[in-house]
Amino acid sequence: MTIYTNSEAETEAAGARFAETLPAGAVVALYGDLGAGKTAFVRGMARGLGIDARVSSPTFTIVNEYLGERELYHFDMYRLGSSDELFDIGWEDYLSRGGICALEWSENVADAFEGNEITVSISKSSDSGRIIEIGEGKL
């Protein structure tokens, strides 16, 4: 599925609609260059999951946990050198909790996925426009 957005607000709205359909325990692997809109999409996901919290990129903390009607675990893999580091912070524990796991910079930990993740690739089409491609499995 391909979604076109023309503003950050539209990217967030796309994330909200997307999240409403996610089953418990879903893993969302996000791909896109710096500034592509990955965090905006996850902000929308949080809203779609019924979470009322300020969502920001967990670049330095690696993971932010958001609790609401459903749980969201927002990972930023930018600073990780390998999937071993993801497992060191308890990746398997997060998977077993049944919340939604959204991972930015998923390419840095691609070998941690089992092939059942949902991929979201975001690219810029203009200064404010985005192309969001949603699929399944590894890119």
C-alpha positions in Angstrom: 0.0 0.0 0.0 1.3 3.5 -0.8 0.1 6.6 0.9 1.0 10.2 -0.1 1.0 13.0 2.4 1.6 16.7 2.0 2.4 17.8 5.6 3.6 16.5 8.9 0.0 16.5 10.2 -1.0 14.3 7.3 1.9 11.9 8.0 0.8 11.7 11.6 -2.8 11.1 10.5 -1.6 8.3 8.3 0.2 6.7 11.2 -2.9 6.9 13.4 -5.1 5.2 10.7 -2.4 2.5 10.2 -2.1 1.8 14.0 -5.8 1.3 14.5 -5.6 -1.9 12.3 -2.5 -3.4 14.0 -2.8 -6.7 15.9 -1.4 -7.0 19.4 2.3 -7.8 19.3 2.9 -6.3 15.8 6.5 -5.3 14.9 6.7 -2.3 12.6 10.1 -1.8 10.9 10.5 1.8 9.8 12.9 2.8 7.1 13.8 6.3 5.7 16.5 8.9 5.6 17.0 11.4 8.4 14.1 13.8 8.5 11.9 11.6 6.3 9.1 11.5 8.9 9.5 8.3 10.8 9.0 9.9 14.2 5.9 11.9 12.9 4.4 8.6 11.7 5.1 7.0 15.1 3.5 10.0 16.8 0.4 9.3 14.8 0.6 5.6 15.6 0.5 6.5 19.3 -2.6 8.5 18.8 -4.2 5.7 16.8 -3.4 3.3 19.7 -5.2 5.6 22.2 -2.0 6.9 23.8 -2.1 10.5 25.1 1.6 11.3 25.5 4.3 13.5 24.0 6.1 11.2 21.5 9.7 12.0 20.7 12.5 10.1 19.1 14.3 7.8 21.5 17.7 8.5 19.8 19.7 8.6 23.1 17.5 6.3 25.2 17.1 3.6 22.5 13.5 2.9 23.5 10.5 4.9 24.9 7.6 3.1 26.3 4.1 4.6 26.0 1.1 3.2 27.9 -2.5 3.8 27.0 -5.4 1.7 25.7 -2.6 -0.3 24.0 1.2 -0.2 24.6 3.7 1.2 22.2 7.4 0.6 22.4 9.2 3.1 20.2 12.8 2.1 19.4 15.5 4.1 17.6 18.3 1.8 16.3 20.4 4.6 14.8 23.1 4.3 17.5 23.2 0.5 17.6 26.0 -1.3 15.8 24.2 -4.7 15.5 21.2 -6.7 16.5 23.2 -8.1 19.4 22.8 -4.8 21.1 19.1 -4.9 20.6 18.9 -8.3 22.3 21.1 -7.0 25.1 18.4 -4.4 26.0 15.7 -7.0 26.2 14.2 -7.3 22.6 12.7 -10.7 23.3 11.1 -9.3 26.5 9.5 -6.5 24.6 8.2 -9.0 22.0 6.6 -11.1 24.7 4.7 -8.2 26.3 2.1 -8.0 23.4 2.5 -4.3 22.7 3.3 -2.7 19.4 7.0 -2.4 18.6 7.9 0.4 16.2 11.6 0.6 15.2 13.3 3.5 13.5 16.5 2.7 11.5 15.5 -0.9 11.3 18.2 -1.6 8.7 20.7 -1.6 11.6 19.1 -4.6 13.2 17.5 -6.4 10.2 18.7 -9.8 11.3 16.7 -9.5 14.5 13.4 -9.8 12.5 11.7 -13.1 11.9 10.1 -12.0 8.6 6.7 -11.3 10.0 7.2 -7.6 10.6 5.3 -4.9 8.8 7.6 -2.6 6.9 7.0 1.1 6.6 9.3 3.0 4.2 9.0 6.8 4.2 10.7 9.0 1.6 10.5 12.7 0.7 8.6 13.7 -2.4 9.1 17.5 -1.6 9.9 19.7 1.4 6.7 18.7 3.1 5.4 15.8 0.9 6.1 12.2 1.8 5.6 8.8 0.2 4.8 6.1 2.7 5.0 2.5 1.5 3.6 -0.2 3.8 4.4 -3.9 3.2 5.3 -7.1 5.0 8.6 -8.8 5.6 12.1 -7.7 5.0 12.8 -5.0 2.4 
